[in-house]
Amino acid sequence: MAARRIGARVARKHGLRRLFGPFGDAGGPETERRLVLHIGANKTGTSALQTWLAINAPALLERGVFYPSPGIGVRADRKTADRIARTAGDRFTRAVANGNTLYLYRLLRPEVRPEGFDQEEFIRRLETVLGNDLPVVLFSGEHLQLADPDWLAFLRDAALAEGRRIEIAYVMRNLAEHAFSVWMQEVKRGGSAADFSAFADLYQAPFAACWAKFAGVFGEAAILPIRYEDIRQDLVGGFLARVFGWRVADAAVPVVNPALSERQLPFMLAANRRLARIGGGAALRASVALSDYFVLKAQAEPVRPHATPDQLKAIERMNGEGLAWLNARLATRLDAGFPAGQGLLLADMPVVSASSALSAAAGPMGALANAVADLLLADPDALAGMPAQPDDGIAALTEPCGRAGRALEAVLSGEG
């Protein structure tokens, strides 16, 4: 019971009501030998799902599903599960929310292997995991979409040699909403200063190309397509129901990667534009520091994905052919579980005539963003000691900006 006690403490620490929750009448422990690869896509709730999987690794183990640690734990036993649970509880870092495929990805994409990567040792560990007695081995990592086809074939053969059927769980999202979410992530974590119109002009959805690659290696029947729109209200429960046929009474997860608010997003864009003039690692660190402040210290309603008609036209122009090809493939899959007559959608979000959230802030707000960018460029930890804010946190940024901040404070308070 040690793993269950550890998992329960983790759940309490992060606001989860139960570790795993009772199951419904359907869905007992797994019996068929399978290798399940959850390959994303990115921005389809992967961080939330992977956080839940890491926290609940001990309970999954009891139901015949081994979710290895990122370095691939060799033993599928309680000790391994305890270690995973402790990692989730005591070091609840982005590593937990990034899945368990860091080393597997390095194996499957040789060009990203760091110096000193021991290929033979990792293959030995992988074969040990695939050969364990538990029915299911589950790997989850969105970067697996980028794996080399030849190495995917190696993984396929290794799994088949251990008598495991391979299943590719692939969650896909309507293109416009996915584009908006990817764009915001690049603004938050990549220092991007591009507004949404510029991003939409170049956005290429990964879904069709990824489907073609994995179908070419594993066969189309191995791909289990899941629409994000069908599980978004219950990401974990919907995923478990689709992949394992389980019904989980309580699959709550903490918010791991929250979106920016209606005012934070254009503020970040303005700051990133200022930092882009400098460039380099210092500018990116300053941008990430501002993003961390908003994500960790401010309480604000996240902006909902939306687009203008021209932005939707740009997304369709870049992706219409691939979307039609993919939906033709999905139409042949009677097991896809999609609503009748619907495949992957171009858009499932509001269309607006204009939005200030889609471009960089100007005026006093833009001036404050510039001042904050300069502050963080000089000292990336300048906001680290700021207290939690009851709002979007922008007004509080006038204080650490000295004279420039005080001059703007009265104007900003008038802006609401």
N, C-alpha and C positions, 0 to 999 in steps of 0.2 A: 504493500500500500504506500510505500515511500514516494513513488512517482506521482501518485494521485494527490498526496498531501502537498508536495512541491507545486504541482500544477494548480491546486486550489489557492495557494498563497499567491502565485503569479496572477491568477484571475482576479483575486481581491485587490491586489496592488494596482491593477490597471482597469478597475471598474467593471469587471465582468461578473455577472451574477452567479454563473456556474462554470465549472471547468468544461464540461462537455454537454451536459443536459441529457435528459432521458430521450430515448428514441421512441418513435411511433410504433405501430404494430408491424410495419413492413421494414425489412432491411436488417438482417442479422450480420454477424461477422463475415468477413470476406473468406472465400474458399478457393476461388480460381487464382492460379498463379499469373500475375500480371506485372508489367512495368508500366506505370502511368507517368507520362511526361506532360506536366502543365506548362505550356510554353508562352503564356500570356493571353492576349497581347498586352503590351504596356498600356496604362491608363484604362484598365478595365477592372479595377479593384484588386489588383495583384498584391499590393502592399498589405491591405487589410486581410486578405485571405492567407498570405504567408505568415503574417503575425499570428493569426489564429492557429495555423498548423504548427508553428513552433511552440506556442504555449500549450497546445493540446497533444503534443507528440506522445506522451505516455498513454493517454486514452486511446489514441489511434492505434498504438501498439497492441492494446488489449483487443482491438477489433480486427487485428490481422493486417494492419497497414503500417509499414515502416517508413517514416519520414526521416531520412538520415540528416545528420548535422552537415553544415556546409562543406566541411573538409572530408565528408563521408566517413562516419563512424563505422568501424569494422564490424562491431557486434550488434546484432539486432536483439538486444536484451534490455532488462530494466535499468542496468547501469548506464547504458547509452541514453536511454530516455531521460533518466535523472539529469544527466549532464546537459541535454538539450533544454530541459525545463529550467535548470538553474541559469543557463545562458539567457533564456528569455526573461527570467525574473530579475536577475541581478545586473545584467548588461543589456537593457532593453534599447538597443541601438538600431541604427538603420540596417545593420547586417541582418538582424532578425527579420525585418520587413522586406528584405531583398531576396528571400527564398533560400534554397539550399543547394544551388548549382554553381557556386563560384568556381570550384575546382573542376567540376564536370565540364563547365563551359570552356575552361582553359584546355582541357583535353580535346574537346570537340571543335575548337577553333585554334589551331596551333599558332597563328600569328599574334595572339594576345598572351601567350604563355610568358611568364616572367623568367628571368634568368635563374637557373637552378631548379626549374620545374622538373620533378622526377616522374617522367611518363610511365616507366615500368612499375614503380611503386604504386602510382595512382591506379593503374590498370589492375594491379593485384587487389587493391582495396575494392575497386568497383566490382570485380568478379566475385569477391567475398560477399559483398552486399547483395548482388543479384542471385547468388547461390544460397542465401539464407532460407530458413524453413518457413518464414512468414509468407502468406499468399501474395501480398501486394507490396511493391516498392514504389514510393511516390517521390518524384522530383518536381520542383516548381521553380521556374526562373524564366522571366520574359526574354532574357538575352539568348536563350536557346534558339530563338527564331533566327539568329545569325550564325548558327553552327554550320560547319563545313559538311556538305553532303557525304563525302567519303567517310568522315568520322562518325556521322550519324549511322551510316551503314555498318560501321564497326560496332557501335552500340546496339544496333538491331541484332546483329549476329551473336553478340555476347549474351543478350537477353534470351534469344531463341535457344541458345545452347543450354541455358538453365531452365528451359521449359516454360518461359514466360511469354504470354501474349502481350503485344505492345499496343498501348492506347495513347493517342495524342489529344489531350484536352485543350481546346483552343477557344478562348472567349474573344468574341469580336463585337465591335461597337459601331453604331451608325457613324458614317464617315465625318460628317460635319462636327458632331460632338467630340469625336476622337481628336480631330484636328485642333479644336479649341483647347482641349485638355492637354494635348502634347505641347501646344504653343505656351500655355501657362506654365507648364513644367520647365520649359526652356528659359522662360523669364525668371522663374523662381530659383532654379538650380544651375542654369547654364549661362547666366549673365546676358541673355539675349535682349537686344533693344529694338527688335523688329516689331512693328504693330501687326495686328491680326491680318490685315489686308495683304501685307507683304508675305506673311507666312502662308496664307491660303493660296497665293499664286504659285507656290512651290511645293505644297504639301502632297505627299504620295503615301497613301495608306499602305500598311504592310500586308494586309490580309490575303490578297490574291497571290502575291509572290510567295508568301510563306506557305500557303496551302499547297501550291504547286511543288515547292521543294520537298515538303514532308510527305506529300502523296507519292512523289517520285521515289522516295526511299522506303517508306513503310506501306504504301498502298492507300488509296482513298478510304477504304473501309476502316482503317486504323484511326482516322481523324474523327474525334467527337466534337462537333461544332456546338458552341453555346453562345446565345445572344445575350450581350450585357443587359439589354433592355428588359429581358425576361427574368433576370435575377437581381437587378440593381436594388430592389427593396429588401432583399435578404441574400446578400452576396454569398456568404458562407453556406447557409442552408441550401440555397439554390444550386451551388456548385456541388455540394455533397450529394444532393438528390440526383443530379444529372450523372455524376461519375460513379457513385456507389449505390444509388437507390436508397439512401438513408434519409430519415426524417429526424431532424434535430430540433428539439423544443426551444432551445436557447442558444443561438449562435452569434451573440453580440460580440463586436470587436471594438477596440479603441480606435479613435480617429488617428491615423498614422501619417497621412500626407494631405492635410487640409488645403483647400483652394484659397486663393487670395480673395479679398472682398472687392466690392465695386469701386472703392477708393484706393485700396492697397495696390491693385493691379496697375493702374496708370501711374501711380507713384513709383512703383518698382521700375516701370519702363523708363520714366524720366531719369531716375537714378542710374539705370544701366546705360542710358545714352551718354550721360556725363562720364561714367567709368570707361565706356568704350573708347573714348578719346585717349585714354591712358593705355588700356590694353594690358595683356600679360596676367600673370598669376595674382598679383596684388589687386588688380581690378576685380577679378573673379572672386577672390576671398572677401572683398568688401561687399560685393553683390550678395553672396551667400550669407554674410553676416546680417544684412538687412532682411533677407528672406527669413532667416532663423528668428529674428526678432518678431516679425509679423506672425509666423507660424506658431512659435512657442509662447509668446508673451501677450498677444492681442486676441480679444474675443470679438469676432465679427462674423456676420452672416456671409458665407462664401458667394461670390458672384456665380450666377447660373450660366451655363454655356448658351450663347446666342450668336447670331451672325446677321449681316445685312444681305440683301438679295445678290449683290455683286460678289460678295465673299462666297456664297453658296455656289454661284455660277463658276467661280474659279476652282472650287473643290471638285465640282462635277466635271469640269473640263479636264482636270488632271487625272481623274480617277474613274470616270464613267465607264470606260472600256473594261477595266479590271473588275469593277463592281458587277457589270453584266455577266462577265465570264464566271465570277465566283457564284453568283446567284443561279446560273445555269447548272453548276455543279451541285449546289445545295438542293435544287429542285429534284434531283435524282435520289436524294437521301430521305427515305420515308421515316428514318429514325431520328431526323434532325431535331424534332420536338418544337419546331417553330410554329407560330400561329398559322392557320391555313392561308395559303396564298402569299405569305410574307417571307422574304429572305432577309438579307442584310440591307438596311435602309441607307439612303443618302443622308437624310437628316431626320432628327426627332427632337427638335428644340426650337425655341422661339426665333422668328425672323423679325428683325427690327430695322427701322429706316436709318437709325444712327445710334451710336453708343459711345460715351466718353471713356468707357472701360476698355475699348479696343485700341486705344492709342495713348501715347504718353501724356501725362499731365502737363499743363502749361500754367502761366500766371503765377500767383503766390504759391500754389501747391508745387508747381514745377521748380520754383526757386528753392523751396524747402528741400525737395528731393535732391537738388544739386548740392545744397549745404550738407545734407546727411551723407551723400556720396563722398564728398571731400573729407568729412570727419572720419568715415570708415576707411578711406584710403590711407589716412595717416595712422589710424589705430583700429584694426578690425574688431577689437574687443570693446570698443567704446560703448556699445549698447548691451553688452553681456550682463551688466549689473542692473539693468532697468527692471523695475517691478512689473508684474502682470498688469495688463490694462483692461478696463471694463468695456472698451470700445475697439475701434480698429487700430489704435495705437499711434495714429499720425500726429494728433495734437501734442502728445507727450514728447515727440521728437524735437519740438522747438527748444526745449530746455537744454539738452546737451550741445546745441548748435551755437551757444553763446549769443553774441550781438545779432548775428543774422537771424537766429531763431526768435529772439525777442521782438525784433522788428516785424517779423511775419506773424507772430502769435495773434495779435489783435485782428489782422486780416483773416486768418484762417478760422478763428472763432466765429467770425461773421459769415463764413462760408458754410458753417454747420458741418 
